[in-house]
Amino acid sequence: MEAAKPLDTTAAEGYERCIVPAFMMPLVKGVIETAAPRPGERVLDIACGTGLVARLVAPRLAPGGTISNLDFDPAMLAMAQRLVACPPDVNMTWHCASALSMPLPPARSPPAMRCRGCRRNNAPRLCAKWTRHSVNMRWIR
């Protein structure tokens, strides 16, 4: 049996080093201020990338909040898990999957907070899926 190859996180590292500070940080901070997450709430970050939303939202959800992070790129998730320090009283989960096949059961799916990562051709299907999964959805563009 062949040994597993180490995960190549070069692109994720470049994204974190160049794209996050220049473009994503201001956008995500604005989205979080608009959404105003509170302690005990649940948040779903779709296309979470290197976990910027999780880093900024997790402290606001304490105590008792939950943040579920979803991305299809295992390298981005690996980088995110290294960068995010989750408060002990916040439940944080990581899911490697497409948003179209979201691995969360409808009853447990939190409000969706999405800052980026949605392509126009998938937006109607994604919106319909998220609406079925969450009664209290926040769609922020």
Secondary structure, 3 states (H helix, E strand, C coil): CCCCCCCCCHHHHHHHHHHHHHHHHHHHHHHHHHHCCCCCCEEEEECCCCCHHHHHHHHHHCCCCEEEEEECCHHHHHHHHHHCCCCCCCEEEEEECCHHHCCCCHHHCCCEECCCCCCCCCHHHHHHHHHHHCCCCCCCC
